[in-house]
């Protein structure tokens, strides 16, 4: 990389995200954006508004400009498919000036304006690959409806794989996606492994008794907690907790996330209702309190293509909270848990996962030691600020090469 003036000047970066604000990959874009802003760069993050259908909502948060774009989609359709939102973004951002565009995944509201800006403005497009959507075993195969699971899979696969060779650089969140990018024929020098980090800025180590008091939880009961908007492996959590409760009778399970009828039915069928507390979806500013109330945090990831490709942002929050974690030996988690004793990796059966959960719930000295290690590595190895210079380097290299797709 050269050391000329281009390396020194402030960058104007547009990040395009296909999620509703404060969901999923929005966090990856925003956390990187605020670190870039701290380094002196000018960053705009475009994401989908929760409720706006005609006009955008624009504001500044932690020195990052957020543009919530209007979208006509409903439910799962409000995840980057809307033609109106796509047109709105193209028109709006063509009228502004950026040095490059960083598109987070390849849904139409991200891909189309990225390509348009690259062609019409001659700026580099950097593509971020954070999830495996298409193909057998991808996230689309987990959809409940036939339309989402089968009919949309060819389209999702085409969007995911058909355009990334036109990006000036591709950032990936896992080793599996790094390999998939190579398998698509992308030159190795254009692929950059940038795993998601730990949010040590917002998530702090909280005092357990105080957190439990604010949530109305018993101060002296062993608590396991699952937080998640995506709940593909929630059944494993519940069945494993039934096993853990058999070994640690006073254990309590806290669930934070969207109401799930199947999960509620399973809780009742297993006779767990007295020992489960469901809090529903909570705003992110409340999440550190739930994490702080726990002795053990649960990160179930069954071994499938979707999960092997993920670099769960939730893992960074868990590490930052300074609590022991029970996960599965899936994807990059094997390397992370093998390097530092931040928790346990358990098998996918309720018996194996429940035994690991019970082992930490029943041994608070061990779980606390793991929690201290988790916070230390969050600060010193995984903090988002530590990955920001590498992202700037990707941008600089992209600007040095031929712009556009």
N, C-alpha and C positions, 0 to 999 in steps of 0.2 A: 504494500500500500504506500502511495506517495505521501510526502510530507508537505505538499504545496498548500496554497491558500484554500483550495477546496476542502481540505481536511480540517481547517480551522473555523470556517464560517458556520453560522447557525443554520440548521436545516429546517425546512418547512415540510412537515410530514402529514399526510392524510392517511388515517387508519380506517378501513371500512370493515364493519362487523355485521353479521346477519342475524344476531340474536336480539331479543328484547332487552332493553337496558337492565343491567344488574342480573343477567342470567348467563351461565355457561361461558362461552369464549369471550364475551364482553370483558370479563375480569382479566383475561390474558392480555387483551389489547390495552385496557385502561392501566393495569399495573405497569406494563412496559412504558406506556405513554407518560405517566407521571414521573418515572425515573428519567426519561429523556428530557422532560421539562425541567427537572432539577439540574440537568447537565447544560441547560441553556437553549434547548431546541424548542421550536414552536410546533405543537402537535394538536391536530384535530381528530377526534374519534367520532365517526358516524355510526350510530346504532339505531335500532328500531324503537320507536316510542311505544309505551304500553297501550295508549288509547287514542293518540292523535291520528286523524285520517286525511287531513288536508294541509295542515301547516306544521312546520318543524318547530321544535323547542330547542333553543340554544342557550347555553350557560357555561360558565367556567367553574371547574372543580379541581382543586390542587394544581393550579396553573395549566390544566388541560382544558381545551375547548371541547365541549360535548355537544353534538348535534343529534337530537332524537328525531329521526325522519318519520313522516307520516306513512301509514301502511294500512291497506284495506284487508289484510289477511285476518283470519279468525283462528284461534287455538293454534294447532300445528302449522297452519298455513301462514301464520305470522312469524315465520322463521326464514325469511329471505327469498320468497317466491313471487312477491307482488309486483306486477308490471308498473303500477303507478309509483310505488316507492323507487323502483329501478330508474324510471324516467326522471323522477324528482331529483335523485342523487346525481344523475348525469348532468342535468341542467344546472343545478346549484353549484356543483364543484368544478364544472367547466368554466364558470364565471369567476373562480378564485385562482390563486397562484400557489402551487406547491412544487417542491423539488422532486418528490416521489410519492407514490401511493403504495401502501402496504395493505393488501387484502387478506382478511382472516377467513380462510376457506373459500369455497367457490360457488356458493349459491348465487342466483342471478343478481340480487341487490348488491353483491360484492364484485362478482366477476365482470358484469357488463360495464359499470362505471370505471373499473380498473382498466379494462381494455380500451375504453373510449378515451380516458385521460392519457393513457400511454400513446395512443395513436394520434390524437388531436393535439396534445400538448407536448408530445415527445419526451415525457418523463418516464423513468424506470418504474416498472411494476414489480414489487416484491410480493410473493404469495406465501402466506402462512398455512401450514398443514397441521391441524391440531386434532383431527378426528378421522377415523376411517368410516365413511358413510356407506359407500356402495360395496358391491361384491358380496359373495357368500360370507355370512358372519359379520358383516358390517353393521353399523348402528341402524340402518334402515330395516334390516331383517328383524329387529326387535320391536318394530311397530305392531300395535294390536290389530289395526285394520288391514284387510287384504290389499286395499289400494296403496297404503303407505308401504306395506311390507314387500309386495310383489310388483305391482304395476309401476311404482316409482323407482325401483331399483336400477333399471337400465339408465334412466335419466340421471339419477344421482351419481352413478358410476361414471357416466360420460362427463358430467360437470367436474367431478373430482379428478379424473385422470386425463381428460382430453385437452386441457389448456395450459397445464403448468410448464410445459416445455417452452411456452412463450414468455414466461416470467424471467426477469433478469436474475432473480435469485429466489430460492425456496427455503423458507425457515420451517423446521419440523420440530415437533414437541417430543418425539420418542424415537428410539433406535429402529423400531419396526417401520415407521414412516420414512425414516432416512433410507432404509433399504428399499422400500417401495418406490421412492423417488428415483433411486438408481436403476431399479428394474424397469422404470418407464423410459430409461435412456437419457435421463438428465446428466450432464457432466458433473463429476464429483465436486468440482470447485464451485458449482452454483448451488450446492445443497449445504445447509448450515443447521446443525443440531443446536437448538436453543430451547431447552426444557423450561417448563413453567417453574416459577420460583416460590419462595415463602414470603407471605405478607407480614413481615415483622414490624412494619410501620403501623398497621391498624390493629393487628391481633397481638395482644400482649398476654403474659402469663398472669392469670387472675387467681385470687385467693378463693379456694373451693367453697368454704363456708359462706362467704359473702354472696357468691354466685347462686348457691342453692337457696339461700334465704330470699333472694330477689325473685327466684322462680317458684318458690313454695315447695321445694324438695327437702326431704329429710336430710339432716346434716351428716348422719353417721352411716347411711346405707351405701354400699358399693354401687357406683353408677357407671353404666356403659351408655354411650351416646352415638347416635347416627344422625348426621346432617346431610341432606341431599335433595336437590330438585330432581335429579335423575335417579330413579329408584328400581333399576332393572334387577338388582341383587338384594332387594329388601326382604324377600322371602327367606333368603339364607340367614339374614340377621335375626329374624324372628324365630325361626326354627333353632338356630344356634343358641339364642338366648334361653329357650326352653331347656336346652342341655345345660347351659351355664347356671341357670337358677337351681337346677337339681343338685349342683355341686356347691353353690353359694346361695343358700335359700333367701337371704335378704337382698339380693341383687335387684337393681332397678334399671329398666331400659327407658331411655329418653329418645324420642323420635321427633325430628324437626324437618319438615318438608310438606309438600302438598298432601292433602287427605287422600288416602288410598283405600278403597273399599275392600279390595282383596286382602290387603294387609290387616285391616280391621277385623275381617271375618276370620282370618287365620289366628289372630291374637285371641279371639273369643273361643275358637275351636280348641286351642291348646290350653285354655284356662289361664292365660297370662294377664288378663285385664287388670287385676289388682296391682301388678308390678310393672305396668307400662304407662308412661306418660306421653301423650301425643300433643304437640304444641302447634302443629300446622306450619304453614309458610310464614316465616318471620323476616323482617327487613334485615339487611346484612349488619347494620350497626348493633343488632342484638345478638348476633351469632357468637361473638367472643364470650358472652356470658354463659351460653350453653356449653361451649367448649370448656370453659373454666370450671363448670359444675361437675364435669366428668372425671372419673378415675381412668377410664379407657375410652378411646375413640375408635369407631368402627369404619373400616374402609374395605368393604367386600368387592372384589373384582374377579368374577368367574373367568376361567381361562378360555376366552374366545377372541376372535380377530378384533372386535370392537375395543375390548378392554386392553389387549396387548398393545394396541396403537395409541392408547391414551396416555397423557401425562397429567394425571388428575390435579387440577388447581386446588381441590379440597385437601390434598396431601400437604401442600404448603401451609394452608391454614392450620391443619392439625399439628404440624411440626412447630409452627410459631406459637401455638397455644401451650406448648410444653407439657403434653400428655402422651402416655404410651398409646400405641396404635396397634390394632389387630387387622391385618390385611391378608391377601392371598399372594402366592408366588407367581405373579402375572406381569409380563412385560418388564419395564424398567424397575419395577418395585424390587425385583430380585437383587439387582445391583445396589439399590439405595439401602435396603434393609441389611444386606450383607456387609456393607461398608461401616455402618454405625448401628449400634443397638438402640434403635428408637421404638421397637415394638416386636411383634411376632408375626411371622408368615405362617398361615395355617392352611390345611387342605380345604377343599370346597364343600365337603360334607358338613351337615349340621353338627355331627359328633366331633369332628376335628376342629371346626371353627369355634364351637361352643367350649371345647376343652381349653383352647388357647385363651378365650375370653375369661373363663373361670379362673385360669391360672393367674392372670394379672389382676382380676378383681379380688382374688383371695390373698394376694401378696402385695400389699400397698407399698412396701419398701422397694420392691423390684419395679413396680410400675412408676413410682416417683423417680427412681434413678433413670429409667428410660425417658421419662418426661424431661428431665434436666438435659439429657443428651439431645433430645429432639430440639429443644429450644436453642441449644448451643450450635447445632449444625444448621438450623434455620438461619441463624444470624451470620455464621461464618462460612457457610458453603452454598446455601440455597436462596439467600435474600435476592429479591428482584433487582436491587441496585447492583449486585455483582454481575448480572447478566446483561445489563444495559450497555456497557461499553462494547460487548460483542455485537449487539444489534446495531449500534452506530457504525461499527466496522463493516457490517453487511451493507448498510446504506452507502457508505463511502465507496466501497468497491463497486456497487451497482451504478453509482453516478460516474465512475471512471470508465465503465464499459459502454457499448452501444445502447442508447435509450430505446424504450418502446418494446412491444412484443415482436 
